[in-house]
Amino acid sequence: MPHPIAWGIGAALGGLAAWGAHRKRWLLAGCALVGLSSAVCALAQTELVGTSLLAQAGRDHAVVEVVATVRSDPREFGARAGLPPAAVVRVSVQQAQIHGQTSRLRVPAELVASGDRRRELMALGVGQRITVLGKASEPSDRTRATAARIAVSSAPRILAPPGPLDTVLNRVRAALVSSMSASTPEQAGLVPALVVGDVSGLSSSLEADFKTAGLTHLTAVSGTNLTLMLIFVLSCARMLGVRGWALRTLAFPVVIGFIVLCRSEPSVVRAAAMGLVALAATGRRGVGPPGLRQLSVAVWVLVLADPWLARSWGFALSAAATGGILCWAGRWQRRMRRWAGAWLAESICVPLAAQIATQPLVTALSGSVSMSAVAANALVAPFVGPVTVLGMAAGAAGVVLPSVGVALGWLAGWCAETIILVAHRAADLPATTLSWPATPLAVMVLCAMCAALAWLIDRLIARPLLCLLLALAAVGACLWRPQPPGWPDDWTVISCDVGQGDATLVRTGPTTAILVDTGPEPDAMAGCLRNSAITRVALLVISHFHADHVGGLDGVYRVARVDAALINPLASPVREAARVRETLAGHATPMRSAAAGDRFGVGTASWQTLQAAAGAAGTAGGAVKDGVGPTGGEGESAAENDSSILGRISVPGLSVLVTGDMGASAQRIALASGLDLHADVLKVPHHGSADQDEDFLAATGARVALVSAGKDNGYGHPTPRTLARLARHAMTTARTDQQGDVAVRQLGEGRLQLVSRR
């Protein structure tokens, strides 16, 4: 923000606070004081970080050499949007050398690396002091205090090992992971996630099911985990005779240790701050629901200390959930206990209050409403405590007695098995999530609906018969998915809105379809299949192995059975190709490599492979040596785009040409081969990029052009040039970035109708 505007806002708030105090308008004065203090701290800290030498280097894209301390566990990201797999780690920079000038400073930064550097970055441990050379750029994550993002160009050199505290905590976290060696892979990944927020071992399918079922907050360590740790430690202290203020004082180092052990995640910091404020305020009463004042003070103090938390969705969700529980859960429990047991009232009212309070934020993030979250949270609630306590004990015991740690970890894993089972079953429900627009107006409408629902529950919760009817309505909502008004039941083709990626459905039966590509994310892919009422994929076609075409594969298996798969013969990028093959094999799905000239029937439809792997060999049909193309590595290339399978799907009365990401060079190969490219519907190549051959587009003779692209994507897809070319050839163009899911419907006599969800 420009300084004159910032100082103007500060002066206005200061004047408002003074005027409110003078007129004894204490609520107004208090609000103005909170705003003024937050604005001043935010301005001071952003100036400190944004004007540093390292931040300037990021704006100049300069080469820097830094001395820094590792502050977080490295995180690994798979290939996506044309980028190779990468690792990211947060550091605190103490010294930076830029253009021969050395500066001592203390600012946060991010290190990022791919290739061999990625593996070296993943080997770093929290607390190590390192020196590294790299190219600085502006930070990509604006929700954290970060001066610059440094792309590492040399191997990090260790200057000093972690300090004593970091060494102990690293060993405890490592011991917790090691203690799960006798458990199943899903259990071994979930227990560390529940106990200390370490999601590195969590499988993508389980992580997706947690998100769909509304259980993701369990892996974002929060107040529940802190409460359980405090209960465990303080109970042991009471057994040893500790009482009074000595017991309360003991809670402070426990809270601090918990924050450090869990790597200072926003939800952990919020929970810990609220706990400390509550301990300090013990015995004092405030207005409103008990604990609401402590929550307010905790949020205020944390935003003063770290203004970037104001941009953290995790922090907002954590604070909103706690606020909902404080405002509603206690009153609802007292009323429900008139006819139900205390355990049942708590297991229903607490997750229900948290779900209602956070639903507008969740919808703003995901564009969906969870219908099963309350039931899923109520079912898993009794098992979270045992997993947390046993997991903590396994980590502590594993440092000195690994065999005892493994035994405790095995017990924790089997307690977590019920949570895993609930997540899988809830995610499989037909209507576990419903689409909801993430526009400001739609979210405001949802806020009003959530407030009305809270008001309704407040009046119904004391009446068992009405509660039973409400519960039955909730169960029915999970099992029945209504179609949006105007969405056709008799569609033939759907271009799924999966963001910046591709996924196309061609119907072959009432609940059966051919699916070409799966988009970049499992959730979006699963949502499209659910919305389309598809439970069986007769043929899955993988046009090529770029992440934006295969990343949603796990989402397919969450919703549908896959009878067979046709995959690109070019196994590149190697990492993604191996993952796809492993997933298909794990679900016992028969697979075959595409070859030019293949023809076979799929229910009421037929498939024809016109071209495959042309970009790899430079000829139609494209023989590929040992299934590996010219890249042979983990990155993505134009050759892989050109290798995309070109195929035609024919159903009674309609034909669809699917093209993957093939560019102009592969399109010219298809033309030179004399292939019959005619079709009624064209899936426009490469999200409508400018790399198109106009003769190829004309040769299709298509009446409808479907463009699959992400809203506001950074590639400019689809380009105006390509849209103009499609218009010149009299094609009606539909775009998922503007229209959402797009369906093609046959009206008879060769007429087609386009219907969109937006």
C-alpha positions in Angstrom: 0.0 0.0 0.0 1.4 3.5 -0.8 2.6 5.2 2.3 0.3 8.2 2.1 -2.8 5.9 2.1 -1.4 3.8 4.9 -0.7 6.8 7.1 -4.1 8.3 6.2 -5.8 5.1 7.4 -3.7 5.1 10.6 -4.5 8.7 11.3 -8.3 8.1 10.8 -8.3 5.1 13.1 -6.3 7.0 15.7 -8.7 10.0 15.6 -11.7 7.6 15.8 -10.2 5.9 18.8 -9.6 9.3 20.6 -13.1 10.6 19.7 -14.7 7.3 20.9 -12.8 7.5 24.2 -13.7 11.2 24.7 -17.4 10.5 24.1 -17.2 7.2 26.1 -18.2 5.2 23.1 -16.1 2.3 24.3 -17.0 -0.2 21.7 -16.2 2.2 18.9 -12.9 3.2 20.6 -12.0 -0.4 21.1 -12.6 -1.4 17.5 -10.6 1.6 16.3 -7.7 0.8 18.7 -7.6 -2.8 17.5 -7.6 -1.6 13.8 -4.9 1.0 14.5 -2.6 -1.4 16.4 -2.9 -4.0 13.7 -2.3 -1.5 10.9 0.8 -0.1 12.6 2.3 -3.6 13.2 1.5 -4.7 9.7 3.1 -1.6 8.2 6.2 -1.9 10.3 6.8 -5.6 9.6 6.1 -5.4 5.9 8.6 -2.5 5.7 11.2 -4.5 7.6 10.9 -7.4 5.2 10.0 -5.6 1.9 12.8 -3.0 2.1 15.6 -5.5 3.0 18.5 -6.1 0.6 17.2 -9.6 -0.1 13.8 -8.4 -1.1 15.4 -5.9 -3.5 17.5 -8.8 -4.9 14.2 -10.7 -5.5 12.7 -7.8 -7.4 15.9 -7.6 -9.5 16.1 -11.4 -10.0 19.7 -11.2 -8.8 22.1 -14.1 -8.0 22.6 -14.2 -4.2 24.7 -16.3 -1.8 23.0 -16.5 1.6 23.8 -17.9 5.1 20.6 -19.1 6.6 19.0 -21.4 9.3 16.5 -24.0 8.2 13.1 -23.2 9.8 10.7 -25.9 8.4 10.7 -29.4 7.1 11.3 -29.5 3.4 8.1 -30.1 1.3 8.1 -31.9 -2.0 5.8 -31.1 -4.9 5.2 -33.3 -7.9 5.3 -32.1 -11.5 2.5 -29.7 -12.4 1.6 -27.1 -15.0 4.6 -27.8 -17.1 7.0 -27.6 -14.1 9.2 -30.5 -12.9 9.0 -31.9 -9.3 10.4 -29.5 -6.8 11.2 -29.1 -3.1 10.6 -26.0 -0.9 12.0 -25.2 2.5 11.6 -22.0 4.7 14.7 -20.5 6.1 15.8 -17.5 8.2 18.5 -15.5 6.3 21.2 -14.0 8.5 23.6 -12.9 5.8 23.3 -12.2 2.0 26.0 -11.4 -0.6 24.6 -9.7 -3.6 26.7 -8.1 -6.4 29.8 -8.4 -4.2 28.0 -6.6 -1.3 27.6 -8.5 1.9 24.8 -7.5 4.3 23.8 -8.9 7.7 20.1 -9.1 8.2 17.4 -11.3 9.7 14.6 -11.9 7.2 12.6 -15.0 6.2 13.0 -16.6 2.7 12.1 -19.7 0.8 14.6 -22.0 -1.0 13.3 -24.0 -4.0 15.0 -26.6 -6.1 14.3 -29.3 -8.7 16.4 -32.1 -10.2 19.4 -33.2 -8.2 19.2 -30.0 -6.1 15.7 -31.1 -5.0 17.1 -34.3 -3.3 19.8 -32.3 -1.6 17.2 -29.8 -0.3 15.0 -32.7 1.0 17.9 -33.9 3.1 18.0 -30.7 5.2 16.9 -30.7 8.8 15.3 -28.0 10.9 17.9 -26.0 12.8 20.8 -26.6 10.4 22.8 -23.5 9.5 23.6 -23.6 5.7 25.1 -21.5 2.9 23.7 -21.7 -0.6 23.9 -20.0 -3.9 20.8 -19.2 -6.0 18.8 -16.8 -8.1 16.3 -14.7 -6.1 12.8 -13.8 -7.2 9.7 -12.3 -5.6 7.9 -14.6 -3.2 5.0 -16.7 -4.6 3.3 -17.3 -1.3 1.9 -14.1 0.1 0.4 -15.7 3.2 3.8 -15.9 4.9 6.4 -13.4 5.8 8.9 -14.0 3.0 11.5 -11.5 1.6 12.4 -13.6 -1.5 12.2 -17.0 -3.2 15.6 -18.4 -4.0 16.0 -21.0 -6.8 19.0 -23.0 -5.6 21.8 -23.5 -8.1 24.5 -25.1 -5.8 24.4 -27.9 -3.2 23.6 -26.5 0.2 26.7 -26.5 2.5 26.2 -27.3 6.1 27.9 -24.7 8.4 26.5 -25.9 11.7 24.3 -28.7 13.0 20.9 -28.1 14.7 20.9 -26.8 18.3 20.1 -29.1 21.2 16.4 -28.4 21.2 16.0 -28.8 17.4 18.1 -32.0 17.6 15.7 -33.5 20.2 12.6 -32.5 18.3 13.9 -33.8 15.0 14.7 -37.1 16.7 11.2 -37.3 18.2 9.6 -36.6 14.9 11.9 -39.2 13.1 11.2 -41.7 15.9 7.4 -41.3 15.4 7.7 -42.0 11.7 10.0 -45.0 12.4 7.6 -46.4 15.1 5.0 -46.9 12.3 7.2 -49.5 10.5 4.9 -52.4 11.5 1.7 -50.6 10.4 0.0 -50.4 7.0 1.0 -47.6 4.6 -2.1 -45.6 5.2 -1.8 -45.9 9.0 1.9 -45.1 8.8 1.1 -41.9 6.9 -1.9 -40.8 9.0 -0.6 -41.1 12.5 2.3 -38.6 12.1 -0.2 -36.3 10.3 -2.6 -36.5 13.2 0.0 -36.1 16.0 2.4 -33.5 14.7 1.0 -32.4 11.3 3.6 -34.3 9.3 1.6 -35.0 6.1 4.7 -36.1 4.0 3.7 -39.8 4.3 0.0 -39.3 3.6 -1.1 -40.9 0.3 -2.7 -38.7 -2.2 -5.9 -40.8 -2.3 -6.3 -40.7 1.5 -5.6 -37.0 1.6 -8.2 -36.4 -1.1 -10.8 -38.6 0.8 -10.1 -36.6 4.0 -10.8 -33.4 2.1 -14.0 -34.7 0.5 -15.2 -36.1 3.9 -14.5 -32.9 5.7 -11.7 -34.4 7.9 -8.8 -32.4 6.6 -8.6 -30.3 9.8 -7.5 -33.4 11.7 -4.1 -33.3 9.9 -3.8 -29.5 10.6 -2.8 -30.0 14.2 -4.9 -27.7 16.4 -6.6 -27.2 19.8 -7.7 -30.8 20.2 -4.2 -32.1 20.0 -2.9 -29.4 22.4 -5.7 -30.2 24.8 -4.9 -33.9 24.8 -1.2 -33.3 25.3 -2.0 -30.9 28.3 -4.4 -33.4 29.8 -1.8 -36.2 29.5 1.1 -34.2 31.0 -0.9 -32.4 33.7 -2.5 -35.7 34.8 0.9 -37.2 35.2 2.0 -34.1 37.2 -1.1 -34.4 39.5 -0.2 -38.0 40.2 3.2 -36.7 41.4 1.6 -34.2 43.7 1.9 -31.0 41.7 -1.0 -28.6 42.4 -2.2 -24.9 42.1 0.0 -22.4 40.2 2.8 -24.8 39.9 0.5 -27.0 37.8 -0.5 -24.0 35.7 3.1 -22.9 35.3 4.0 -26.3 34.0 1.4 -25.9 31.2 3.4 -23.0 29.7 6.5 -25.0 28.6 4.2 -27.8 27.4 2.4 -25.3 25.1 5.7 -23.8 23.9 7.2 -27.3 23.3 4.0 -28.3 21.4 4.3 -25.3 19.1 8.0 -26.1 18.3 7.3 -29.8 17.8 4.5 -29.0 15.3 6.6 -26.4 13.4 4.5 -23.4 14.2 1.5 -24.1 11.9 -1.1 -21.3 12.0 -3.8 -23.5 13.6 -1.3 -24.6 16.2 -0.2 -21.1 17.0 -3.8 -20.0 17.3 -4.7 -22.8 19.6 -1.5 -22.3 21.7 -2.1 -18.6 22.0 -5.7 -19.1 23.1 -4.6 -21.7 25.6 -1.9 -19.3 27.1 -4.4 -16.4 27.3 -7.0 -18.7 28.9 -4.4 -19.9 31.5 -3.5 -16.3 32.3 -7.2 -15.3 32.6 -8.2 -18.3 34.9 -10.7 -17.2 37.5 -11.8 -14.0 35.6 -15.2 -13.7 33.9 -16.0 -11.9 30.7 -19.1 -11.1 28.7 -20.6 -13.5 26.2 -19.8 -17.2 25.9 -17.0 -18.5 28.1 -13.7 -18.4 26.2 -14.8 -16.0 23.5 -12.8 -13.1 25.0 -9.7 -15.3 25.2 -10.1 -16.3 21.5 -10.5 -12.6 20.6 -7.3 -11.6 22.5 -5.4 -14.5 21.0 -6.3 -13.6 17.5 -5.5 -9.9 18.0 -2.1 -10.6 19.6 -1.2 -13.1 16.9 -2.1 -10.7 14.1 0.1 -8.0 15.8 3.0 -10.4 16.0 2.6 -11.9 12.6 0.4 -9.8 10.2 0.7 -12.4 7.5 -1.7 -14.6 9.5 -4.4 -12.3 8.3 -3.9 -13.8 4.8 -3.8 -17.4 6.0 -6.9 -19.5 5.2 -5.7 -22.1 7.8 -5.7 -19.5 10.6 -9.1 -18.1 9.5 -10.6 -21.6 9.5 -9.1 -22.4 12.9 -10.3 -19.2 14.5 -13.8 -19.5 12.9 -14.2 -23.2 14.1 -13.2 -22.2 17.6 -15.6 -19.3 17.6 -18.4 -21.5 16.4 -17.8 -24.1 19.1 -17.6 -21.4 21.8 -20.8 -19.6 20.7 -23.0 -22.6 20.0 -21.6 -26.0 21.0 -21.9 -25.5 24.8 -25.6 -24.4 24.7 -26.5 -27.1 22.2 -24.9 -29.8 24.4 -26.8 -28.6 27.5 -30.1 -28.8 25.6 -29.4 -32.1 24.0 -28.3 -33.7 27.3 -32.0 -33.5 28.3 -32.7 -36.6 26.2 -29.2 -37.9 25.1 -26.0 -39.0 26.8 -23.2 -36.5 27.3 -20.9 -38.4 25.0 -23.5 -38.3 22.2 -24.2 -34.6 22.7 -20.6 -33.7 22.6 -19.7 -35.9 19.5 -22.6 -34.3 17.5 -22.7 -30.7 18.7 -19.0 -29.8 18.6 -18.4 -30.8 14.9 -21.8 -29.4 13.9 -20.9 -26.0 15.4 -17.5 -26.0 13.8 -18.9 -27.1 10.4 -21.5 -24.3 10.3 -19.0 -21.7 11.4 -16.4 -22.6 8.8 -18.6 -23.7 5.8 -18.6 -20.2 4.1 -14.8 -20.1 4.3 -14.5 -23.7 3.0 -16.9 -22.9 0.1 -15.0 -19.8 -0.8 -11.9 -22.0 -1.1 -13.3 -25.1 -2.7 -16.5 -24.1 -4.4 -18.4 -26.9 -2.6 -20.5 -27.7 0.4 -19.8 -30.9 2.4 -22.9 -32.9 3.3 -21.1 -35.7 5.3 -18.6 -33.7 7.4 -20.7 -33.6 10.6 -21.4 -37.3 10.6 -17.8 -38.2 9.6 -16.4 -36.0 12.4 -18.8 -37.4 15.0 -17.8 -41.0 14.0 -14.1 -40.4 14.2 -14.1 -38.2 17.3 -13.7 -41.0 19.9 -10.6 -42.3 18.1 -8.6 -39.0 17.7 -7.7 -38.9 21.4 -6.2 -42.5 21.5 -4.3 -41.9 18.3 -2.8 -38.6 19.5 -1.7 -39.9 23.0 -0.4 -43.2 21.6 1.4 -41.4 18.8 3.0 -39.0 21.2 4.1 -41.8 23.4 5.5 -43.7 20.4 7.6 -40.8 19.3 9.0 -40.2 22.8 9.6 -43.9 23.5 11.1 -44.5 20.1 14.0 -42.2 20.8 15.4 -44.4 23.5 13.6 -47.8 23.0 12.7 -48.2 19.3 11.0 -51.6 19.9 8.6 -50.0 22.5 8.0 -47.2 20.0 7.0 -49.6 17.3 4.6 -51.4 19.6 2.9 -48.1 20.6 2.9 -47.0 17.0 1.2 -50.3 16.0 -1.6 -49.6 18.5 -1.9 -46.0 17.3 -2.2 -47.2 13.7 -5.1 -49.6 14.5 -6.9 -46.8 16.4 -6.4 -44.7 13.2 -7.8 -47.5 11.0 -11.4 -46.5 11.9 -10.7 -42.9 10.9 -9.3 -44.1 7.6 -12.4 -46.3 7.0 -14.8 -43.5 7.8 -12.9 -41.2 5.4 -13.1 -43.7 2.5 -16.7 -44.5 3.1 -17.8 -40.9 3.4 -15.9 -39.9 0.3 -17.7 -42.7 -1.6 -21.2 -41.4 -0.8 -23.1 -40.2 -4.0 -23.6 -36.6 -2.7 -20.9 -36.2 -0.1 -20.1 -32.8 -1.6 -22.3 -30.4 -3.6 -21.0 -27.7 -5.9 -21.6 -24.1 -4.8 -20.4 -21.0 -6.6 -17.4 -19.3 -4.8 -18.6 -15.8 -5.9 -19.0 -13.1 -3.2 -22.8 -13.0 -3.6 -23.1 -16.8 -3.4 -20.9 -17.0 -0.3 -22.9 -14.2 1.4 -26.1 -16.2 0.7 -24.4 -19.3 2.2 -23.5 -17.2 5.3 -27.1 -16.3 5.8 -28.2 -19.9 5.3 -25.6 -21.0 7.9 -26.8 -18.4 10.4 -30.4 -19.5 9.8 -29.4 -23.2 10.3 -27.7 -22.4 13.6 -30.9 -20.5 14.7 -33.0 -23.5 13.7 -30.7 -26.1 15.5 -30.8 -23.9 18.6 -34.6 -24.5 18.7 -34.7 -28.1 17.6 -31.8 -29.6 19.5 -33.9 -30.1 22.7 -36.6 -32.1 20.9 -35.5 -35.7 20.0 -38.2 -36.3 17.4 -37.3 -33.2 15.4 -33.6 -34.0 15.8 -34.2 -37.5 14.3 -36.0 -36.0 11.3 -33.2 -33.5 10.8 -30.6 -36.4 11.0 -32.6 -38.4 8.4 -32.7 -35.4 6.1 -28.9 -35.0 6.5 -28.4 -38.7 5.6 -30.8 -38.4 2.6 -28.8 -35.3 1.4 -25.6 -37.5 1.4 -27.3 -40.2 -0.7 -29.2 -38.1 -3.3 -27.5 -35.6 -5.6 -30.0 -33.2 -7.3 -29.2 -32.1 -10.8 -28.8 -28.3 -11.3 -31.8 -26.7 -13.0 -31.5 -26.9 -16.7 -28.7 -29.6 -16.7 -29.6 -32.3 -19.2 -30.0 -35.9 -18.3 -29.5 -37.0 -21.9 -26.1 -35.4 -22.5 -23.6 -37.0 -24.9 -20.3 -35.2 -24.3 -19.1 -33.3 -21.2 -16.0 -31.2 -21.0 -15.3 -31.2 -17.3 -14.3 -28.0 -15.5 -11.1 -29.4 -13.9 -9.1 -26.1 -13.9 -6.0 -25.8 -16.1 -6.1 -29.3 -17.5 -8.2 -31.7 -19.6 -11.0 -34.2 -18.8 -13.6 -35.2 -21.4 -16.5 -37.6 -21.0 -18.3 -39.3 -23.9 -21.4 -41.2 -22.8 -21.8 -44.9 -23.7 -24.7 -45.8 -21.3 -26.9 -44.4 -18.5 -24.0 -44.5 -16.0 -21.1 -45.4 -18.3 -18.7 -43.3 -20.3 -15.4 -43.1 -22.0 -13.1 -40.7 -20.1 -10.2 -39.0 -21.9 -7.7 -37.6 -19.4 -8.3 -36.8 -15.7 -7.3 -33.2 -15.1 -4.8 -32.1 -12.5 -6.7 -32.6 -9.3 -8.6 -35.7 -7.9 -11.3 -33.6 -6.3 -12.3 -31.8 -9.5 -12.3 -35.1 -11.4 -14.4 -36.9 -8.8 -16.8 -34.0 -8.7 -17.4 -34.1 -12.4 -18.1 -37.8 -12.4 -20.5 -37.5 -9.5 -22.3 -34.5 -11.1 -22.6 -36.5 -14.3 -23.8 -39.7 -12.5 -21.0 -41.8 -14.0 -20.1 -44.8 -11.9 -18.3 -46.9 -14.6 -15.6 -45.8 -17.0 -15.7 -48.3 -19.8 -12.4 -46.9 -21.3 -9.9 -44.5 -19.8 -7.7 -42.8 -22.3 -4.4 -41.1 -21.1 -3.4 -38.8 -24.0 0.0 -38.2 -22.5 1.6 -38.1 -19.0 1.7 -34.4 -18.1 0.4 -33.7 -14.6 -2.5 -31.5 -15.8 -3.9 -34.6 -17.7 -3.2 -37.4 -15.2 -3.1 -35.7 -11.8 -6.8 -36.5 -11.1 -6.5 -40.3 -11.6 -7.1 -41.1 -8.0 -10.4 -39.1 -8.1 -11.7 -41.4 -10.9 -11.3 -44.5 -8.7 -13.0 -42.8 -5.8 -16.2 -42.6 -7.8 -16.1 -45.1 -10.7 -14.9 -48.5 -11.7 -12.5 -48.5 -14.7 -12.8 -51.4 -17.1 -9.7 -50.7 -19.3 -7.1 -48.1 -20.0 -5.5 -46.9 -23.2 -2.2 -45.1 -22.5 0.3 -43.2 -24.5 3.3 -45.3 -25.5 5.7 -42.5 -24.6 6.5 -43.1 -20.9 7.6 -39.5 -20.2 7.8 -37.7 -17.9 9.1 -40.9 -16.2 7.9 -40.0 -12.8 4.3 -39.3 -13.8 4.2 -42.2 -16.2 5.3 -44.6 -13.5 2.7 -43.3 -11.1 -0.1 -43.7 -13.6 1.0 -47.3 -14.4 1.3 -48.1 -10.7 -2.1 -46.7 -10.0 -3.7 -48.7 -12.8 -2.0 -51.9 -11.8 -2.9 -51.3 -8.2 -6.6 -51.3 -9.2 -6.1 -54.3 -11.5 -7.1 -52.2 -14.5 -6.1 -53.8 -17.9 -4.0 -51.4 -19.9 -2.6 -51.3 -23.4 -0.4 -48.8 -25.3 -2.1 -46.9 -28.1 -1.0 -47.6 -31.7 -2.1 -45.8 -34.8 -4.9 -47.7 -36.6 -6.4 -49.3 -33.5 -10.2 -49.7 -33.7 -12.5 -51.3 -31.1 -16.0 -51.1 -29.7 -16.8 -49.7 -26.3 -20.4 -50.4 -25.5 -22.6 -48.3 -27.8 -19.5 -46.3 -28.9 -16.4 -47.1 -31.0 -12.8 -45.8 -30.5 -10.2 -45.2 -33.3 -6.6 -44.3 -32.6 -5.5 -42.0 -35.5 -2.1 -41.0 -34.2 0.1 -41.8 -31.1 3.5 -40.6 -30.0 4.1 -38.6 -33.2 6.1 -35.9 -31.5 8.6 -38.4 -30.1 9.7 -40.0 -33.4 8.6 -37.3 -35.9 6.3 -39.7 -37.9 2.7 -40.6 -37.7 2.2 -43.5 -35.4 5.5 -42.7 -33.8 7.6 -45.7 -32.7 9.2 -45.0 -29.4 12.3 -46.9 -28.3 11.7 -48.7 -25.0 8.7 -46.5 -24.4 10.9 -43.5 -23.4 10.9 -40.3 -25.5 13.5 -37.6 -26.0 13.2 -36.1 -22.5 13.5 -39.3 -20.6 13.4 -37.4 -17.3 11.0 -35.8 -14.9 10.4 -32.5 -16.6 7.8 -31.7 -19.3 8.5 -30.8 -22.9 6.8 -29.9 -26.1 7.7 -33.3 -27.6 5.5 -34.9 -25.0 2.6 -32.6 -25.9 3.1 -33.5 -29.6 3.1 -37.2 -28.6 -0.5 -36.9 -27.4 -3.0 -39.6 -28.6 -5.2 -38.3 -31.4 -8.4 -40.3 -31.4 -12.0 -40.3 -32.6 -14.9 -41.5 -30.5 -18.1 -42.3 -32.4 -21.5 -42.7 -30.8 -24.8 -43.0 -32.6 -25.4 -39.6 -34.3 -22.1 -37.9 -33.1 -18.3 -38.1 -33.4 -15.7 -36.5 -31.1 -12.1 -35.8 -32.0 -9.8 -35.8 -28.9 -6.4 -34.2 -29.3 -4.6 -34.0 -25.9 -2.0 -31.2 -26.1 -0.7 -31.8 -29.6 0.8 -28.7 -31.2 1.0 -27.4 -34.7 3.9 -29.7 -35.7 2.0 -32.9 -34.7 -1.1 -31.5 -36.3 0.8 -31.1 -39.6 2.0 -34.7 -39.3 -1.6 -35.8 -39.0 -2.5 -33.8 -42.1 0.4 -35.1 -44.1 -0.6 -38.7 -43.2 -3.9 -38.2 -45.0 -5.9 -39.1 -41.9 -9.7 -38.6 -41.9 -10.1 -35.9 -39.2 -13.8 -35.2 -39.6 -15.8 -34.9 -36.4 -18.9 -33.1 -35.0 -17.2 -32.0 -31.8 -13.5 -31.0 -31.5 -11.7 -31.0 -28.2 -9.4 -28.1 -29.0 -5.7 -29.0 -28.6 -3.6 -27.7 -25.7 -6.3 -25.7 -23.9 -6.6 -23.4 -26.9 -2.9 -22.2 -27.0 -1.6 -20.3 -30.0 0.3 -23.3 -31.2 -2.3 -24.5 -33.7 -2.3 -25.3 -37.4 -5.3 -23.7 -39.1 -5.5 -26.3 -41.8 -5.8 -29.0 -39.1 -8.7 -27.1 -37.5 -10.4 -26.7 -40.8 -10.0 -30.3 -41.7 -12.0 -31.4 -38.7 -15.2 -29.7 -40.0 -16.4 -29.6 -36.4 -19.5 -27.7 -35.4 -18.6 -27.4 -31.7 -15.2 -26.6 -30.2 -14.6 -27.5 -26.5 -11.8 -25.6 -24.8 -10.7 -26.9 -21.4 -8.7 -24.2 -19.4 -8.4 -22.8 -15.9 -10.0 -19.6 -14.9 -7.5 -16.7 -15.0 -4.7 -19.1 -15.9 -1.2 -17.7 -16.3 -0.7 -19.0 -19.8 -3.4 -16.8 -21.5 -5.3 -19.9 -22.6 -7.4 -19.9 -24.8 -5.6 -17.3 -26.9 -7.6 -14.7 -28.9 -5.8 -15.9 -32.0 -7.1 -19.5 -31.6 -10.6 -18.3 -30.8 -10.6 -16.2 -33.9 -9.5 -19.2 -36.0 -12.3 -21.4 -34.6 -14.8 -18.6 -35.3 -13.6 -18.4 -38.9 -14.4 -22.0 -39.4 -18.0 -21.5 -38.1 -17.4 -23.5 -34.9 -19.4 -22.7 -31.7 -16.9 -22.4 -28.9 -17.5 -23.4 -25.3 -14.9 -22.7 -22.5 -14.7 -24.3 -19.1 -12.9 -21.3 -17.7 -15.9 -19.2 -18.2 -18.8 -21.7 -18.3 -17.8 -24.5 -16.0 -18.8 -28.0 -17.0 -20.0 -27.9 -20.6 -22.4 -30.6 -22.0 -23.2 -31.3 -25.6 -26.7 -32.6 -26.1 -28.3 -34.1 -29.3 -31.7 -32.7 -30.2 -32.4 -34.9 -33.2 -32.0 -34.3 -36.9 -28.3 -33.6 -36.4 -28.9 -30.5 -34.2 -26.7 -30.0 -31.1 -27.2 -28.0 -28.0 -24.6 -26.6 -25.6 -25.5 -26.4 -21.9 -23.2 -25.0 -19.2 -23.3 -25.2 -15.4 -22.6 -21.5 -14.9 
